[in-house]
Structures are given as C-alpha cells and as structure tokens.
Amino acid sequence: MIRVGSPASSSPQLNDIGLFVGKRLSGPDFVQIVKDQLDQLYEDAADGGRVMALALHPFVIGQAFRHRYLDEALAYVAGHPGVWLTTSDEIADHYARNAGRG
C-alpha cells in the first residue's frame, strides 16, 4: 500500500486480477494506470492524506513477463517525496496510535 499524508482518506484499490485478467490490459497499460492513479492522489493529498492500495497476486503480477512492469510502477511511486510504502497492518497501527489526536 502507498500512503501520502494521513490515512484518513482512501480510494478504490487497483487490483492486478481485474486489470490483467478482467480487462486484459498489457504491462505498459498497468504502469500507466499506476502512474495516473498516483499522480491524481498525490495532487489530492495537498488537502489531506490519501491511500493508494495495490492488490497484487503472485500468480498474476509474479509472472516473469509482468515483473518488470511492477518494478517500473513501484520505482515511479517510490520516487515521489512524502510517499510511505507500507502495508495495511502498518496503516492500521499508525491510525490506532494517532486516532483522536489533534
């Protein structure tokens, strides 16, 4: 999961099954969708936090011919200042520690 700012606000997840299997998108399509999703959420995060959830399955994204596209998408995401690459459990822990503050 990718978090920008506070975990209080989220958006629908990007799911590799829906994108690759359901919509039959290509690897480059996947990269562009991740970039477009992040760019919009990053802009929206100026007013508060956003969560960009990536639902990834080893039997889909883990295929050798798709792996480089995941690497490319994650490199793009990680290259943005203020982005927290994390898990859902870490977000829940952060929320539990900070709920009710401020």
N, C-alpha and C positions, 0 to 999 in steps of 0.2 A: 504494500500500500504506500501511497505517496501522500504526505500531508504538507500543506502550505498553511502556516498560521495556526489558528485554533481548530481543534477537531469538532467544533460545534456544528459545522455545516458540511454536508456531503452531497455527492452527485451519484447518479447511477454508475454501476461498475462497467468496465469494459471486460468482456468475457471472451477468451480465445475460442471456446467452442462455438459461440454464436457468430463470431467474426469469420473464423476459418472454415468451420463445418457448415453452419447455417447459411451464411451469406456467401461462402466460397470465395472470400477475399484472398488476395495474394499477400506475400510477405511485405512488399513495399506499401500496400494499402494499410496493413496493420501499423507500420511505422508512422505513416501519415496520420492515421486516426489517433494514435497515442499523442503525437505532437500537437495536433489540433485540440484535443481534449485538454492537455496540459496548458497550452497557451491561453485558452479561454479561462480555465480555472485559476491560473496564475494571475491573470488580469482581474478576475473577480475577487481574488484574495486580498486586494487592496482594502476592501471593506470588512474583512474578517476571514476566518480560516476556511479552507476547502479540503476535502479528501478526494483523492483520485484512486479508486480501487481498481486493481487489475486482477481479475480472476484467471489464473493460469494453471493449466493442467499438463503434467509431464507427457501424457500420451498425445497431446496436441502440439503445444509450443516446444516440447522437448524433442520433436523430430529433428534430425540433423539438418535437413534443408530449411528449417524455420529458425533455428537457434540464432543465426547471425542477425535476424530481424529483431529478435528480443534484445540482443546486445545493443543494437543501434538505438532502439527506442529507449532503453534504460540509460544509455550514455547521454542521450538528449535530456532526459528528465533530471539526471544527477548533475548535469551542467548548469542548472538554474540555482542561483543563490537562494537560500532560505527553504529549500525543499528538504523534507525529512523523509528518507527512505526507511520504512518501518513495517511493522506487522499490525494486524488488527488487535492482538493482545497488548502490544505496546501503546496503542492509541487508547485502549480501554483503561490501562494502568495510568496513563497521563491524565485522562479525564477524571478518574477516581481520586487522584491526588489533588486535582485543581478545581473540582466542582464546588461551586459556592463561593469561590474566591473572587474578589474584585468587583 
